[in-house]
């Protein structure tokens, strides 16, 4: 591992499994500090505030943006805002932790402008059909929202060349181990 902890940014299209891969890493690699994003959307079933996201009001999100407290933020799928609270990432890095940000493409582009030395990893689906199956199968969006997300996914897939590395999410454990390896850590889940 390098002396200076590296920031790794994981992004990819909707329903590719960014959250699933990140959860596997959180559960099996305690040496990785996984950033928790703030969002204005309501929690999905099973999501816990402060673990999966910081669920905040639009007013609180506006205040964070106004205070320049966000490392990155974006309106996602034309509806809700998501972002990374700057001080949490800076504190983890100052403590020497390996930091992983799981964010959307817009956020990754913002981080690239302010922290170009970060390691940028694109999580890709094994196929378009599999990505559609995952999105529909999770059942958390209306058919209209699913269609909007798939239209956005086409644009997101075209951005793969902007990243340093691509990991195919064909198997969660394998993808997580490859990502951890790209972070400069030894992939040895407990």
The 8 nearest C-alpha neighbors of each residue, nearest first, counted from 0:
[[1, 183, 184, 2, 4, 182, 3, 185],
 [0, 2, 3, 4, 183, 5, 184, 182],
 [3, 1, 4, 0, 95, 5, 96, 97],
 [2, 4, 1, 5, 95, 0, 92, 97],
 [5, 3, 97, 95, 96, 92, 2, 1],
 [6, 4, 97, 7, 3, 117, 98, 118],
 [5, 7, 117, 98, 99, 118, 97, 8],
 [8, 6, 118, 99, 117, 119, 98, 5],
 [7, 9, 100, 119, 99, 120, 118, 101],
 [10, 8, 101, 120, 100, 121, 102, 119],
 [11, 9, 121, 103, 102, 104, 122, 101],
 [10, 12, 122, 121, 123, 104, 103, 155],
 [13, 11, 152, 155, 15, 156, 14, 10],
 [12, 14, 15, 152, 148, 11, 149, 134],
 [15, 13, 134, 16, 130, 133, 12, 17],
 [16, 14, 124, 13, 12, 130, 17, 123],
 [15, 17, 19, 14, 18, 20, 168, 13],
 [18, 16, 20, 19, 15, 21, 101, 122],
 [19, 17, 21, 16, 20, 22, 101, 23],
 [18, 20, 16, 22, 21, 17, 23, 171],
 [19, 21, 23, 17, 22, 18, 175, 171],
 [22, 20, 18, 24, 23, 19, 17, 25],
 [21, 23, 25, 19, 24, 20, 18, 26],
 [24, 22, 20, 26, 21, 25, 27, 19],
 [23, 25, 21, 27, 28, 22, 26, 175],
 [26, 24, 22, 23, 28, 27, 21, 29],
 [25, 27, 23, 24, 22, 28, 29, 21],
 [28, 26, 188, 24, 25, 189, 23, 29],
 [27, 29, 24, 30, 25, 31, 188, 26],
 [28, 30, 31, 27, 25, 26, 32, 24],
 [29, 31, 28, 32, 97, 96, 184, 25],
 [32, 30, 97, 29, 28, 98, 33, 96],
 [31, 33, 98, 97, 99, 96, 34, 30],
 [34, 32, 99, 98, 31, 100, 35, 25],
 [33, 35, 100, 99, 36, 32, 88, 98],
 [34, 36, 52, 51, 33, 50, 37, 53],
 [37, 35, 83, 52, 82, 53, 34, 38],
 [36, 38, 53, 82, 52, 81, 54, 83],
 [39, 37, 81, 54, 40, 80, 55, 53],
 [38, 40, 55, 80, 56, 79, 57, 54],
 [41, 39, 38, 79, 42, 54, 80, 55],
 [40, 42, 43, 39, 54, 38, 55, 79],
 [43, 41, 46, 44, 40, 54, 47, 48],
 [44, 42, 46, 45, 41, 139, 47, 40],
 [43, 45, 46, 42, 139, 47, 41, 138],
 [44, 46, 43, 47, 42, 51, 48, 50],
 [47, 45, 43, 44, 42, 51, 48, 50],
 [46, 48, 50, 51, 49, 45, 52, 42],
 [49, 47, 53, 50, 52, 54, 51, 46],
 [48, 50, 53, 52, 51, 47, 35, 54],
 [51, 49, 47, 48, 52, 35, 53, 46],
 [50, 52, 47, 46, 49, 48, 35, 53],
 [53, 51, 36, 35, 49, 37, 48, 50],
 [52, 54, 37, 49, 48, 55, 36, 38],
 [55, 53, 38, 52, 37, 48, 39, 40],
 [56, 54, 39, 38, 59, 53, 60, 57],
 [55, 57, 59, 58, 39, 60, 54, 38],
 [56, 58, 60, 59, 39, 61, 55, 80],
 [57, 59, 61, 56, 60, 62, 55, 63],
 [60, 58, 62, 56, 61, 57, 55, 63],
 [59, 61, 57, 63, 62, 58, 56, 64],
 [62, 60, 58, 64, 59, 63, 65, 57],
 [61, 63, 65, 59, 60, 64, 66, 58],
 [64, 62, 60, 68, 66, 61, 65, 69],
 [63, 65, 67, 61, 66, 62, 69, 68],
 [64, 66, 62, 67, 63, 61, 68, 60],
 [65, 67, 63, 68, 64, 62, 69, 61],
 [68, 66, 64, 65, 69, 63, 70, 85],
 [67, 69, 63, 66, 85, 84, 64, 70],
 [70, 68, 84, 85, 71, 83, 67, 64],
 [71, 69, 85, 83, 84, 68, 110, 72],
 [72, 70, 69, 106, 82, 83, 109, 110],
 [71, 73, 82, 81, 106, 83, 69, 80],
 [74, 72, 80, 81, 75, 106, 105, 82],
 [73, 75, 80, 79, 77, 78, 81, 76],
 [74, 76, 77, 79, 73, 80, 78, 81],
 [77, 75, 78, 148, 74, 147, 151, 79],
 [78, 76, 75, 74, 79, 80, 147, 73],
 [79, 77, 76, 75, 74, 80, 40, 39],
 [78, 80, 74, 40, 39, 75, 77, 81],
 [81, 79, 74, 39, 73, 38, 75, 82],
 [82, 80, 38, 72, 37, 73, 74, 36],
 [81, 83, 72, 37, 71, 36, 69, 73],
 [84, 82, 36, 70, 69, 71, 85, 37],
 [83, 85, 69, 86, 70, 68, 87, 82],
 [84, 86, 70, 69, 88, 68, 87, 83],
 [87, 85, 89, 88, 84, 90, 68, 69],
 [88, 86, 90, 85, 89, 84, 91, 34],
 [89, 87, 91, 90, 86, 85, 92, 34],
 [88, 90, 86, 92, 91, 87, 93, 85],
 [89, 91, 93, 87, 88, 92, 86, 94],
 [92, 90, 94, 88, 93, 96, 89, 87],
 [91, 93, 95, 89, 94, 96, 90, 4],
 [94, 92, 90, 95, 91, 89, 96, 4],
 [93, 95, 91, 92, 96, 90, 89, 4],
 [96, 94, 92, 93, 4, 91, 97, 3],
 [95, 97, 92, 91, 94, 98, 4, 32],
 [98, 96, 31, 4, 32, 5, 6, 95],
 [99, 97, 32, 6, 96, 31, 33, 7],
 [98, 100, 7, 33, 8, 32, 34, 6],
 [101, 99, 8, 34, 9, 102, 7, 33],
 [102, 100, 9, 10, 8, 99, 17, 21],
 [103, 101, 10, 100, 106, 9, 107, 104],
 [102, 104, 10, 106, 105, 107, 11, 101],
 [103, 105, 107, 106, 10, 108, 11, 155],
 [106, 104, 108, 107, 103, 73, 109, 72],
 [105, 107, 109, 71, 108, 103, 104, 72],
 [108, 106, 104, 110, 109, 105, 111, 103],
 [107, 109, 111, 105, 106, 110, 104, 112],
 [110, 108, 106, 112, 111, 107, 71, 105],
 [109, 111, 107, 113, 112, 114, 108, 106],
 [110, 112, 115, 108, 114, 109, 113, 107],
 [113, 111, 109, 110, 114, 115, 108, 107],
 [112, 114, 110, 111, 115, 109, 70, 116],
 [113, 115, 111, 116, 110, 117, 112, 109],
 [116, 114, 111, 117, 112, 113, 110, 118],
 [117, 115, 114, 118, 111, 6, 5, 113],
 [118, 116, 6, 115, 7, 114, 119, 5],
 [117, 119, 7, 8, 6, 120, 116, 163],
 [120, 118, 8, 162, 163, 7, 117, 9],
 [121, 119, 164, 9, 165, 162, 163, 8],
 [122, 120, 165, 10, 11, 9, 162, 159],
 [123, 121, 11, 166, 167, 165, 10, 168],
 [124, 122, 167, 168, 166, 11, 121, 15],
 [123, 125, 126, 15, 168, 167, 130, 169],
 [124, 126, 169, 167, 168, 123, 129, 127],
 [127, 125, 124, 129, 128, 130, 123, 131],
 [126, 128, 130, 129, 131, 124, 125, 132],
 [129, 127, 131, 130, 126, 132, 125, 133],
 [130, 128, 132, 126, 131, 127, 133, 125],
 [129, 131, 127, 133, 132, 128, 15, 124],
 [132, 130, 128, 134, 129, 133, 135, 127],
 [131, 133, 129, 135, 130, 134, 136, 128],
 [134, 132, 136, 130, 131, 135, 14, 137],
 [135, 133, 14, 131, 136, 132, 137, 130],
 [134, 136, 132, 133, 137, 138, 131, 145],
 [137, 135, 133, 138, 134, 132, 131, 139],
 [136, 138, 135, 134, 139, 133, 140, 132],
 [139, 137, 136, 135, 140, 134, 141, 133],
 [138, 140, 137, 141, 43, 135, 134, 136],
 [141, 139, 144, 138, 145, 142, 143, 135],
 [140, 142, 144, 143, 145, 139, 138, 146],
 [143, 141, 145, 144, 146, 140, 135, 147],
 [144, 142, 146, 141, 145, 147, 140, 148],
 [145, 143, 147, 141, 146, 142, 140, 148],
 [144, 146, 142, 148, 143, 147, 140, 141],
 [145, 147, 149, 143, 144, 148, 142, 150],
 [146, 148, 144, 150, 145, 149, 143, 151],
 [149, 147, 151, 145, 146, 150, 152, 144],
 [150, 148, 152, 146, 151, 147, 145, 153],
 [149, 151, 147, 152, 148, 153, 146, 154],
 [150, 152, 148, 149, 154, 153, 155, 147],
 [153, 151, 155, 149, 12, 154, 150, 13],
 [152, 154, 156, 151, 150, 155, 149, 157],
 [155, 153, 157, 152, 151, 156, 158, 150],
 [154, 156, 152, 12, 157, 158, 153, 151],
 [157, 155, 153, 158, 154, 159, 152, 12],
 [156, 158, 154, 155, 159, 153, 160, 152],
 [159, 157, 155, 156, 160, 161, 154, 162],
 [158, 160, 161, 157, 156, 162, 121, 165],
 [159, 161, 162, 158, 157, 163, 164, 121],
 [162, 160, 159, 158, 163, 119, 121, 108],
 [163, 161, 119, 160, 164, 120, 159, 121],
 [162, 164, 119, 120, 118, 161, 165, 160],
 [165, 163, 120, 162, 121, 119, 166, 118],
 [166, 164, 121, 120, 122, 167, 123, 163],
 [165, 167, 122, 123, 121, 174, 168, 164],
 [168, 166, 123, 169, 124, 122, 125, 174],
 [169, 167, 174, 124, 170, 123, 171, 125],
 [168, 170, 125, 167, 171, 124, 174, 173],
 [171, 169, 173, 168, 172, 174, 167, 175],
 [170, 172, 174, 173, 20, 175, 168, 169],
 [173, 171, 175, 174, 170, 176, 23, 20],
 [172, 174, 176, 170, 175, 171, 177, 169],
 [175, 173, 177, 171, 168, 176, 172, 170],
 [174, 176, 178, 172, 177, 173, 20, 171],
 [177, 175, 179, 173, 186, 178, 174, 172],
 [176, 178, 180, 174, 175, 179, 173, 181],
 [179, 177, 181, 175, 180, 176, 174, 182],
 [180, 178, 182, 176, 181, 177, 184, 186],
 [179, 181, 177, 184, 183, 182, 178, 185],
 [182, 180, 178, 183, 179, 177, 184, 164],
 [183, 181, 179, 180, 184, 178, 7, 5],
 [182, 184, 180, 181, 0, 179, 185, 1],
 [185, 183, 180, 182, 179, 186, 0, 181],
 [184, 186, 180, 187, 183, 179, 176, 182],
 [187, 185, 176, 180, 179, 184, 188, 177],
 [188, 186, 185, 189, 176, 28, 27, 184],
 [189, 187, 27, 28, 186, 176, 24, 26],
 [188, 27, 187, 28, 26, 29, 186, 24]]
